[in-house]
Amino acid sequence: MSLEAKLAAELRSRREAIRHGGGLGKLAARREKGLMSARERLETLCQPHTFQESGAHVRAGEKGLPADGVVVGTGFIDGRLVAVLSQDFTVAAGTLGKAHAMKIVEIMRQAKKIGAPLIAFQDSGGARIQEGVDALSGYGRVFYNNVLLSGVVPQIAIIAGPCAGGAAYSPALMDFIIMTEDNARMFITGPEVIKAVTGRDTTMDEIGSAAMHSQISGNVHLVARDDNHAIHLARELLSYLPSNNTEDPPHRPNVDLAQIDDEGMNDLIPEDPGEAMDVRPIIERLLDRGDFMEIHGGWAQNLMVGFGRIEGVVVGIVANQPTVRAGALDIDASDKASRFVRFCNIFNIPLVTLVDVPGFLPGVEQERGGIIRHGAKMLYAYAAATVPKLTIIMRKAYGGSYLAMCAQEMGADCVYAWPSAQIAVMGAEGAVKILYRKEIAAAEDPGAKSAELAAHYRAEFASPYLSAAHGYVTDVIDPAETRWMVALSLRKLLAKRELRPPKKHGNNPM
């Protein structure tokens, strides 16, 4: 055998050993659990034969861990370049050490240089204890580069296994977290530590499961059934996002805009103004083919956010959901909306806001929990956003929540109101008790008098035509006109440019 042939054979052998990670036995055990290997995840995520690995031969320590437990590189998804990484749990439990962190930081720097989204599969036992402070330093470098990438390229984390201790902070610094249901766990301290420190018994499901993080803590944006589903969600999410902050989203604008009324929209409005109106069917009728990618669907369900297209134009939807807590804004809903609005603004995604809100949720817990501070986040996010902003006031829009849902005063470019809209400082029932308490007390039938005055209040003081007359509403429209009116306005606003005073950054409420 020639020298060249021997060298080629050695290269093939080395590559094969690296590809096997922690060994064929460990890979087989993972497949029995329905788990992909680190490289399989990346090769499935990217278009066939486009994943190109870098740093495959990096090995640290006496054991020479294959690829040092993390696979990094670049590939294409639907023709778009992406930077990717995947921790390999079969190699030292995917723990992070100095070389492991160096590889992650290098692909993050590459993502920044080429303006490509970063997608990271997290599957790690945490810091490599035997590397001590080098492991802590590695995490610090990763976190620092997460922040450098923030607002430059989209960052998507897929929690596909354990994500313990410091490992959880990198996903928390990214834009979206997708977590698999059965095999993933994310936590800072496990049940044993909690028991030792606090004396409280708990389970991993209570502190680290996908269900808990998607419904209670709000850390997780999307829940996947398994690795394949997580990859599908990541690809779908990316289909609505630009590659970086200098680009527009992947709009696919229709050439012709048809002025077609959707009479079915009227059928979704309850006859009784006091009856809760489900906003989901309205969103689905507004969007192309009803395709709505809801974000944070399990958390703060009194407000819905997500992505879709209207006549081919990518939009971010923010909508009150009156079937949950009457659509009132609370602490979690305020955080959910403000974070989503800021993301859309960073990446040039127009915002469409659907309003049916009775106010901020009253209660001692809300006040003590800081509803003022959290509600201010929404005001700040909308006021700071310079992307096209369209607002549709469907029914209730009372008090400060009217402003928090992107009223004209908060920078909305167009505000449309349905004839059923009620825009006022407070609801009619509460207002008449304050304004007309003497008349009500003197009436023979106080209940009938209250109802009469409430109807008068709605017609004279909360009518959308009054707001339109004062210039606060762009137009009062038939609900059937909503889709084509919004589509036309969006198309005209895509060229919007709005400059703000130069500054390092604002001091938004935290």
Buried (B, 14 or more C-beta within 10 A) or exposed (E): EEEEEEEEEEEEEEEEEBBBBBEEEBBEEBEEEEBBBBBBBBBBBBBEEBBEBBBBEBBBBEEEBBBBBBBBBBBBBEEBBBBBBBBBBBBBBBBBBBBBBBBBBBBBBBBBEBBBBBBBBBBBBBBBEEBEEBBBBBBEBBBEBBEBBBBBBBBBBBBBBBBBBBBBBBBEBBBBBBBBBEBBBBBBBBBEEBEEEEEEEBEEEBBBBBBBBBBBEBBBBBBBBBBBBBBBBBBEBBBBBBBBBEEEBBBEBBEEBEEEBBEEBBEBBEEEBEEBBEBBBBBBBBBBEEEBBBBBBBBBBBBBBBBBBBBBBBBBBBBBBBBBBBBBBBBBBBBBBBBBBBBBBBBBBBBBBBBBBBBBBEEEEBEEBEBEEBBBBBBBBBBBBBBBBBBBBBBBBBBBBBBBBBBBEBBBBBBBBBEBBBBBBBBBBBBBBEEBEEBBEEBEEEEEBBBBBBEEBBEEBBBBEBBBEEEBBBEBBBBBBBBBBBBBBBBEBBEEEEEEEEEEEEEBBE
